[in-house]
Amino acid sequence: MKYMLLIYGPADGDWSEEAAQEEMDRYWAYEKAVAEAGVIVGSEALQGVDTATTVTVRDDGERIVTDGPFAETREVLGGYYLLDVPDLDAAIDWAARCPGSRRGQRIEVRPVHEFEMP
């Protein structure tokens, strides 16, 4: 079963260069662990919310494009891991091992809805 681990953290990530490198080293180790376990399907870090574009299409078909995220919040989605694991318990275990979960970030675990193509 596939699960998406969504990594949410503070919007004001003010890091020293040394602290940022230490955090990246923790993520590289985590990346290696999920790869060696054979559970990773994909992962990416997202650029900052200042690069976001939000698209809405009205009922009349008019497309509305705005700069920025869809909601103002103190937390932002910073990246994700897509894992293929046996069950929710395994996904939660991997989420707890994610470096961000140890710094006050939230790791949302959500099952992926897989559709059968007609």
C-alpha positions in Angstrom: 0.0 0.0 0.0 1.3 3.5 -0.8 1.4 6.2 1.7 2.4 9.9 1.3 4.4 11.4 4.1 3.8 15.2 3.9 6.4 17.2 5.8 5.0 20.5 7.3 7.3 23.0 9.1 7.4 26.6 10.1 7.1 29.1 7.4 10.0 31.2 8.8 12.8 28.6 8.5 15.6 30.9 9.5 18.6 28.5 9.6 22.3 29.1 10.0 24.4 27.5 7.2 25.7 24.9 9.7 22.3 24.0 11.0 20.9 23.7 7.5 23.8 21.4 6.5 23.2 19.2 9.6 19.5 18.9 8.8 20.3 18.0 5.2 22.7 15.3 6.4 19.9 13.8 8.5 17.6 13.8 5.5 20.3 12.2 3.3 20.6 9.4 5.9 16.8 9.0 6.0 16.7 8.9 2.2 19.4 6.2 2.2 17.4 4.2 4.9 14.1 4.2 2.9 16.0 3.3 -0.3 17.8 0.4 1.4 14.6 -0.8 2.8 13.1 -0.8 -0.7 10.0 1.2 0.3 10.6 4.5 -1.4 8.6 5.4 -4.5 9.6 9.0 -4.6 10.5 12.1 -2.6 11.1 15.7 -3.3 11.7 19.0 -1.4 9.5 21.9 -2.4 10.7 25.4 -3.1 9.4 28.1 -0.7 5.8 29.4 -0.7 7.0 32.6 -2.3 7.4 30.6 -5.5 3.9 29.1 -5.3 1.1 29.7 -7.8 -2.5 28.8 -7.0 -5.0 28.0 -9.8 -8.8 28.0 -9.4 -11.4 27.5 -12.2 -14.8 29.1 -11.6 -18.0 27.4 -12.6 -18.2 29.6 -15.7 -14.7 28.3 -16.8 -12.8 31.4 -16.0 -9.3 30.5 -14.7 -8.0 32.5 -11.8 -4.3 32.4 -11.2 -2.8 34.0 -8.1 0.7 34.2 -6.6 1.3 32.4 -3.4 -0.1 29.5 -1.4 -3.8 28.7 -1.2 -4.0 29.7 2.5 -2.0 31.8 4.9 -0.5 29.7 7.6 2.4 29.5 10.0 3.3 26.1 8.6 4.1 25.2 5.0 4.4 22.0 3.1 8.1 21.6 2.6 8.3 18.2 0.9 7.1 14.6 0.8 8.0 11.0 0.7 5.9 8.5 -1.2 6.4 5.1 0.3 5.1 1.6 -0.5 4.8 -0.2 2.8 2.6 -3.1 4.0 0.3 -1.0 6.2 -0.4 2.2 8.2 1.7 1.0 11.1 4.7 0.7 8.9 4.0 4.2 7.4 3.8 5.7 10.9 7.1 4.0 11.8 8.8 5.6 8.8 7.1 9.0 9.6 8.5 8.9 13.1 12.0 8.2 11.7 11.8 11.2 9.4 14.2 13.9 10.6 11.5 16.7 10.5 9.4 14.8 13.1 12.1 15.4 15.7 12.3 19.2 15.3 8.7 20.0 15.9 7.6 19.6 12.3 4.5 17.6 11.6 4.6 14.6 9.3 1.1 13.9 7.9 0.6 10.3 6.8 -2.0 9.8 4.2 -2.9 6.7 2.1 -2.7 7.1 -1.6 -6.0 6.3 -3.4 -5.1 4.1 -6.3 -7.6 4.0 -9.2 -8.0 1.2 -11.7 -8.0 2.7 -15.2 -11.0 1.6 -17.3 
